[in-house]
């Protein structure tokens, strides 16, 4: 458990910009350091390697963005010692982030009951059950009832001992509002800077099979 932790990450050294007076390079404007204040960070594990319950709760602020996290999961290990299988059942995964100059948070909610299975050893295999997640913007950004919804079918990832990798994923999205991007980067809103105003609401789907060959099918449709 941690409370009151303060972390300051120094910014990278600014690059030299050419073309300064006298032929000398002048440094570009230095980016600000990243400051992280952790008000709360609780991680609790009950059980053992065969079966355990995990609870993580966090509350932190990073460069003016306030975020909270709540996660609850059940974990269990099965299989042989040389190739153990880890099974995780997600009971809760919720996060909220309030950006600078916004009074209400963006909320992410992953549907409960998502299961993840990971088999380790010479080869790695990860699978998930079908699931869904919802991203809800603040009331001042989205109209009532607007939210981005993601739904996916079981996801499969595998990596053979010799390194060959395969990823399979298929799903749908709905309620995507491009205008939200300006609210996500209010300091430099790209659409406003380009003189673009949009009330579009989009939906779409994807079907990806990436291995020795890549098969990708994706579509976006206008809903309003």
C-alpha positions in Angstrom: 0.0 0.0 0.0 1.3 3.4 -0.9 0.0 6.9 -0.2 1.3 10.4 -0.7 4.0 9.3 -3.2 5.4 12.0 -5.4 7.4 11.2 -8.5 9.0 13.7 -10.9 10.4 12.4 -14.2 12.9 14.8 -15.8 12.2 15.8 -19.4 14.4 14.7 -22.2 17.2 17.1 -23.1 15.9 19.4 -25.9 17.3 18.9 -29.4 19.4 21.6 -31.0 17.7 23.6 -33.8 19.7 24.8 -36.7 19.5 28.2 -38.2 20.3 30.3 -35.2 22.1 33.7 -35.5 25.8 33.3 -36.2 25.4 29.8 -37.6 25.1 28.3 -34.1 22.4 25.9 -33.2 19.9 27.0 -30.6 18.0 24.6 -28.3 14.4 24.0 -28.9 11.9 24.8 -26.1 12.4 22.2 -23.4 9.4 20.0 -22.6 8.2 20.1 -19.1 8.9 17.3 -16.6 6.3 14.7 -15.8 5.0 15.0 -12.3 3.1 12.1 -10.7 1.4 12.4 -7.4 0.0 9.1 -6.0 -2.7 9.7 -3.5 -3.5 6.0 -3.1 -2.2 2.7 -4.4 -3.5 -0.5 -2.8 -2.6 -3.9 -4.1 -3.9 -7.0 -2.2 -3.4 -10.6 -3.0 -5.1 -13.4 -1.1 -4.3 -17.0 -1.7 -1.4 -18.8 -3.3 0.0 -19.6 -6.8 -2.7 -22.3 -7.3 -5.6 -19.8 -6.6 -5.6 -16.2 -5.6 -7.8 -13.1 -5.5 -6.3 -9.8 -6.7 -7.5 -6.3 -5.8 -5.9 -3.1 -7.1 -7.1 0.4 -6.4 -5.3 3.5 -7.4 -5.8 7.3 -7.2 -3.1 9.5 -8.8 -2.5 12.8 -10.7 -0.1 13.2 -13.5 0.6 16.7 -15.0 -2.9 17.8 -14.0 -4.8 14.7 -15.1 -6.5 12.9 -12.3 -7.0 9.2 -12.6 -8.6 6.4 -10.5 -8.5 2.7 -11.1 -10.4 -0.2 -9.6 -9.5 -3.8 -10.5 -10.7 -7.2 -9.1 -9.7 -10.5 -10.5 -9.4 -14.2 -9.6 -6.3 -16.1 -10.7 -5.5 -19.8 -10.8 -2.6 -21.9 -12.1 -3.0 -25.3 -13.7 -1.0 -27.5 -16.0 2.4 -29.1 -15.8 5.3 -27.3 -14.1 7.1 -27.1 -17.5 4.2 -25.4 -19.2 1.9 -23.9 -16.6 -1.4 -22.4 -17.5 -2.6 -19.1 -15.8 -6.3 -18.5 -15.8 -7.5 -15.0 -14.9 -11.2 -14.1 -14.5 -11.8 -10.3 -14.4 -14.6 -9.4 -12.0 -14.1 -5.6 -12.3 -12.0 -3.3 -14.4 -13.0 0.4 -14.2 -10.9 3.5 -14.7 -11.7 7.2 -14.8 -9.5 10.1 -15.9 -10.3 13.8 -15.5 -8.3 15.9 -17.9 -7.0 19.4 -17.2 -9.7 22.1 -17.7 -12.5 19.4 -17.5 -14.7 19.0 -14.5 -15.9 15.5 -15.1 -14.0 12.3 -16.0 -13.8 10.1 -19.0 -14.9 6.6 -17.8 -13.7 3.2 -19.1 -15.6 0.1 -18.0 -14.7 -3.4 -19.1 -17.5 -6.0 -18.9 -17.2 -8.3 -15.9 -16.5 -12.0 -16.5 -13.8 -11.6 -19.1 -11.5 -14.6 -18.9 -7.8 -14.7 -20.0 -5.8 -17.9 -20.2 -2.0 -17.8 -20.7 0.1 -20.9 -21.3 3.8 -20.4 -20.8 6.8 -22.6 -21.5 8.8 -23.1 -24.7 5.8 -21.7 -26.6 3.4 -18.9 -25.4 -0.4 -19.1 -26.0 -2.8 -16.4 -24.8 -6.6 -16.6 -25.3 -9.5 -14.5 -24.0 -13.2 -15.0 -24.0 -15.5 -12.6 -25.9 -15.9 -9.3 -24.1 -17.0 -5.7 -24.2 -15.8 -2.3 -23.0 -17.4 1.1 -22.9 -15.7 4.6 -22.9 -18.0 7.3 -21.7 -16.9 11.0 -22.2 -17.8 13.8 -19.7 -21.2 15.3 -20.0 -19.8 18.5 -21.4 -18.2 16.6 -24.2 -20.8 14.1 -25.2 -24.5 14.3 -25.6 -26.7 12.3 -23.2 -26.4 8.6 -24.0 -23.3 8.9 -26.2 -20.5 6.4 -25.5 -18.0 4.4 -27.5 -18.8 0.6 -27.2 -16.3 -2.1 -28.2 -17.3 -5.8 -28.5 -14.9 -8.5 -29.4 -15.0 -12.2 -30.0 -12.4 -14.5 -28.4 -8.9 -13.3 -29.1 -6.0 -15.7 -29.8 -2.3 -15.0 -29.6 0.4 -17.6 -29.9 4.2 -17.5 -30.2 6.1 -20.7 -31.1 9.4 -21.6 -29.6 11.2 -20.5 -32.8 9.5 -17.1 -32.7 6.6 -17.4 -35.2 3.7 -15.3 -34.0 0.0 -15.3 -34.8 -2.8 -13.0 -33.7 -6.5 -13.4 -34.4 -9.1 -10.8 -33.4 -12.6 -9.9 -34.5 -15.1 -7.4 -33.2 -17.3 -4.4 -33.6 -17.3 -0.8 -32.4 -20.2 1.7 -32.2 -20.7 5.3 -31.0 -17.4 6.6 -32.3 -17.5 10.5 -32.4 -14.5 12.0 -34.2 -15.1 15.4 -32.6 -14.1 14.0 -29.2 -10.5 14.2 -30.2 -10.5 18.0 -29.6 -11.7 17.3 -26.0 -8.9 14.8 -25.5 -6.2 17.3 -26.4 -7.8 20.6 -25.4 -4.5 22.5 -25.4 -4.0 21.9 -29.1 -7.4 20.7 -30.6 -6.5 19.4 -34.0 -10.0 19.6 -35.6 -10.6 23.2 -34.4 -7.1 24.2 -35.6 -8.0 22.8 -39.0 -11.3 24.6 -39.1 -13.3 21.4 -39.0 -16.6 21.0 -37.3 -18.1 17.5 -37.2 -21.2 15.9 -35.7 -20.5 12.5 -37.2 -21.2 9.3 -35.3 -19.4 6.2 -36.7 -19.5 2.4 -36.2 -17.4 -0.3 -37.7 -15.9 -3.8 -37.4 -12.6 -5.5 -37.8 -11.3 -9.0 -38.6 -7.6 -9.6 -38.2 -5.5 -12.7 -38.7 -1.8 -11.9 -38.6 0.7 -14.7 -38.9 3.0 -15.7 -41.7 0.5 -13.8 -43.9 -1.7 -10.8 -42.9 -5.4 -10.9 -43.5 -7.2 -7.7 -42.5 -10.7 -6.7 -43.1 -12.1 -3.5 -41.5 -15.0 -1.1 -42.3 -16.3 2.2 -40.9 -19.9 3.3 -41.4 -21.7 6.6 -40.7 -24.6 6.3 -38.3 -25.5 9.9 -38.1 
